[in-house]
Amino acid sequence: MGARNPEKAPVSEVCVNWLIHQSVSWCLGAHLLSSTVPYHTAITRIACQDHVNPVLVAAVIERESRFNSHKFRRERRIHDISRGLMQVTYRTARWLGFRGAPQKLYNPWVNIRYGTKYLAYLLKRYANVSDALAAYNDGRPRKRHGRYVSSSGSFSVDHYVRAILSNTKALVLTAAAERLRQPPRSSEGNGLLASGFPVGGGGQYDFPTTGLFNRVEMGF
């Protein structure tokens, strides 16, 4: 994004995505998350509060736990346990302000809250979504020959990042198909198209699947 303040840039230089981000905010992603996704309400509410696209949060959950809130994994390298939907460690949750017992991280709302908070931190810290996802998986992004690698040198992190980006696209397409099955509704005067997407810049804003991984579109 650079150090320039977009509010002081000429209007012609301010992208439509940024304008929509400022006025409609990151909850655009809620339109792209199917109501059939488990924990849809919790994901949408928490993701919007933390300025993260709900679709990305759902994609991370699908990869981390397949929506199994009871899943856990022992992290021997750091002497901790990854718990719940977003596989949050107690150490990370504490760093983010959590003060409850470790077992409370199995609660879906609590887990999504701290998993999303950590994801939001990484999205702000790194230049792109893929780097943030690599850091979510293995502490920080590392690359070798153009692919993400783990601290031990394996390509497991690269597979992880690719899987989440694939999950994200699949979730968007599922929601789009669901919306196409719904009868059209009138939206005159409320700034929305019949599809439920916002109007911006004097025309239709079609939230793209191909450009979904741009940081602005993800909510930053």
C-alpha positions as CSV (number, residue, x, y, z in Angstrom):
1,M,0.0,0.0,0.0
2,G,3.0,2.4,0.6
3,A,3.4,5.2,3.1
4,R,1.2,7.7,1.2
5,N,-2.0,8.8,2.9
6,P,-4.8,7.9,0.4
7,E,-7.0,10.6,1.9
8,K,-4.6,13.3,0.6
9,A,-4.1,11.7,-2.9
10,P,-6.0,13.0,-5.9
11,V,-9.4,11.3,-6.3
12,S,-8.2,9.8,-9.6
13,E,-5.5,8.0,-7.7
14,V,-7.8,6.5,-5.1
15,C,-8.9,3.1,-6.2
16,V,-12.6,2.2,-6.1
17,N,-11.7,-0.7,-3.8
18,W,-10.3,1.7,-1.2
19,L,-13.4,3.9,-1.4
20,I,-15.7,0.9,-0.9
21,H,-13.5,-0.3,1.9
22,Q,-13.9,3.0,3.7
23,S,-17.6,3.3,3.2
24,V,-18.9,-0.2,3.3
25,S,-15.9,-1.8,5.1
26,W,-14.6,-5.4,5.2
27,C,-18.1,-6.8,5.8
28,L,-18.4,-7.1,2.0
29,G,-17.0,-10.6,2.7
30,A,-20.2,-11.5,4.6
31,H,-22.0,-11.4,1.2
32,L,-19.5,-14.0,-0.1
33,L,-19.9,-16.5,2.8
34,S,-22.7,-19.0,2.5
35,S,-25.1,-19.3,5.4
36,T,-24.6,-23.1,5.2
37,V,-21.0,-22.7,6.4
38,P,-20.7,-24.0,10.0
39,Y,-20.4,-21.2,12.6
40,H,-21.4,-18.7,9.9
41,T,-22.8,-16.2,12.5
42,A,-19.7,-16.3,14.7
43,I,-17.3,-16.1,11.8
44,T,-19.1,-13.1,10.2
45,R,-19.6,-11.1,13.4
46,I,-16.0,-11.6,14.7
47,A,-14.3,-11.2,11.3
48,C,-16.1,-7.9,10.7
49,Q,-15.2,-6.6,14.1
50,D,-11.5,-7.4,13.5
51,H,-11.5,-6.0,9.9
52,V,-10.9,-9.4,8.2
53,N,-12.8,-10.9,5.3
54,P,-15.1,-13.6,6.8
55,V,-14.4,-15.8,3.8
56,L,-10.7,-16.0,4.6
57,V,-11.5,-16.8,8.2
58,A,-13.7,-19.7,7.2
59,A,-11.1,-20.9,4.7
60,V,-8.5,-21.0,7.5
61,I,-10.9,-22.9,9.8
62,E,-11.6,-25.4,7.1
63,R,-7.9,-26.1,6.7
64,E,-7.0,-26.1,10.3
65,S,-9.7,-28.2,11.8
66,R,-12.4,-29.0,9.1
67,F,-14.8,-27.2,11.5
68,N,-14.1,-29.6,14.3
69,S,-14.1,-27.4,17.5
70,H,-12.7,-30.3,19.6
71,K,-9.6,-30.8,17.5
72,F,-6.2,-30.4,19.2
73,R,-2.6,-31.0,18.2
74,R,0.5,-31.1,20.4
75,E,3.2,-28.7,19.3
76,R,6.3,-30.3,20.7
77,R,8.6,-27.7,19.2
78,I,7.0,-24.9,21.4
79,H,5.7,-27.1,24.2
80,D,2.1,-26.0,23.6
81,I,-1.2,-27.4,22.2
82,S,-3.1,-26.0,19.2
83,R,-6.8,-26.0,20.1
84,G,-10.1,-25.7,18.5
85,L,-11.4,-24.4,15.1
86,M,-8.5,-22.2,14.3
87,Q,-5.9,-24.3,16.2
88,V,-5.0,-21.4,18.5
89,T,-2.2,-22.1,21.0
90,Y,-2.5,-20.9,24.6
91,R,0.7,-18.9,24.3
92,T,-0.6,-17.0,21.3
93,A,-4.0,-16.4,22.9
94,R,-2.4,-15.0,26.1
95,W,-0.2,-12.7,24.0
96,L,-3.4,-11.4,22.4
97,G,-5.1,-10.7,25.8
98,F,-6.8,-14.0,26.6
99,R,-7.0,-14.6,30.4
100,G,-9.1,-17.7,30.6
101,A,-8.2,-21.4,31.1
102,P,-6.7,-23.2,28.1
103,Q,-9.8,-25.4,27.8
104,K,-11.9,-22.4,27.0
105,L,-10.1,-22.1,23.7
106,Y,-12.3,-25.0,22.5
107,N,-15.3,-22.7,22.7
108,P,-16.0,-21.8,19.1
109,W,-16.7,-18.1,19.8
110,V,-13.6,-17.7,21.9
111,N,-11.4,-19.6,19.5
112,I,-12.6,-17.7,16.4
113,R,-12.1,-14.4,18.4
114,Y,-8.5,-15.1,19.1
115,G,-7.7,-16.9,15.9
116,T,-9.1,-14.0,13.9
117,K,-7.4,-11.5,16.1
118,Y,-4.0,-13.2,15.3
119,L,-4.8,-13.4,11.6
120,A,-5.7,-9.7,11.6
121,Y,-2.3,-8.9,13.2
122,L,-0.5,-10.9,10.6
123,L,-2.4,-9.4,7.7
124,K,-1.3,-5.9,8.9
125,R,2.3,-7.0,9.5
126,Y,3.0,-8.7,6.2
127,A,2.7,-7.4,2.6
128,N,0.3,-9.9,1.3
129,V,-2.2,-12.5,2.3
130,S,0.0,-15.5,1.4
131,D,2.8,-14.3,3.7
132,A,0.3,-13.8,6.5
133,L,-1.0,-17.3,6.0
134,A,2.5,-18.8,6.0
135,A,3.2,-17.0,9.3
136,Y,-0.1,-18.2,10.8
137,N,1.0,-21.7,10.0
138,D,4.7,-21.6,10.9
139,G,5.5,-18.4,12.8
140,R,6.9,-16.4,9.9
141,P,7.1,-16.7,6.1
142,R,10.1,-18.4,4.7
143,K,10.8,-19.1,1.0
144,R,13.0,-21.4,-1.0
145,H,13.0,-21.5,-4.8
146,G,9.9,-19.4,-4.7
147,R,7.9,-21.7,-2.4
148,Y,7.0,-21.4,1.2
149,V,9.0,-23.7,3.5
150,S,8.7,-24.6,7.2
151,S,11.3,-23.9,9.8
152,S,12.6,-27.5,9.1
153,G,12.8,-26.9,5.4
154,S,9.8,-28.9,4.2
155,F,7.2,-27.5,1.7
156,S,4.3,-28.2,4.1
157,V,3.7,-24.5,4.5
158,D,3.5,-24.0,0.8
159,H,0.8,-26.7,0.6
160,Y,-1.0,-25.0,3.5
161,V,-1.1,-21.6,1.9
162,R,-2.3,-23.1,-1.5
163,A,-5.0,-25.1,0.3
164,I,-6.4,-22.0,2.0
165,L,-6.4,-19.9,-1.1
166,S,-8.2,-22.8,-2.9
167,N,-10.7,-23.1,0.0
168,T,-11.3,-19.3,-0.2
169,K,-12.2,-19.5,-3.9
170,A,-14.4,-22.6,-3.3
171,L,-16.3,-20.8,-0.5
172,V,-16.9,-17.7,-2.8
173,L,-18.2,-19.9,-5.6
174,T,-20.5,-21.8,-3.2
175,A,-22.0,-18.6,-1.9
176,A,-22.4,-17.2,-5.5
177,A,-24.2,-20.3,-6.5
178,E,-26.4,-20.0,-3.4
179,R,-27.3,-16.4,-4.2
180,L,-28.1,-17.3,-7.9
181,R,-30.7,-19.7,-6.6
182,Q,-32.4,-16.9,-4.6
183,P,-35.1,-14.9,-6.3
184,P,-34.0,-11.3,-7.3
185,R,-35.0,-8.6,-4.9
186,S,-35.5,-4.9,-5.3
187,S,-32.7,-2.7,-3.9
188,E,-33.6,0.8,-5.2
189,G,-32.3,3.6,-3.0
190,N,-30.2,1.5,-0.6
191,G,-26.9,1.5,-2.5
192,L,-27.0,-2.2,-3.3
193,L,-27.4,-4.2,-6.4
194,A,-30.1,-6.8,-6.6
195,S,-27.4,-9.4,-6.0
196,G,-26.6,-7.7,-2.7
197,F,-23.3,-6.2,-3.7
198,P,-22.6,-2.5,-3.2
199,V,-22.6,0.1,-5.9
200,G,-19.5,2.3,-6.0
201,G,-17.9,4.8,-8.3
202,G,-21.0,5.3,-10.4
203,G,-21.3,1.6,-11.4
204,Q,-21.4,-2.0,-10.3
205,Y,-18.7,-3.3,-7.9
206,D,-18.3,-6.9,-8.6
207,F,-16.3,-8.5,-5.8
208,P,-13.9,-10.6,-7.8
209,T,-12.8,-14.1,-7.1
210,T,-9.6,-13.7,-9.2
211,G,-8.4,-10.7,-7.3
212,L,-9.7,-11.8,-3.9
213,F,-6.3,-11.9,-2.4
214,N,-5.5,-8.2,-2.7
215,R,-4.9,-6.8,0.8
216,V,-7.5,-4.1,0.3
217,E,-10.2,-6.6,-0.7
218,M,-9.3,-8.8,2.3
219,G,-10.1,-5.8,4.5
220,F,-6.8,-4.0,4.8
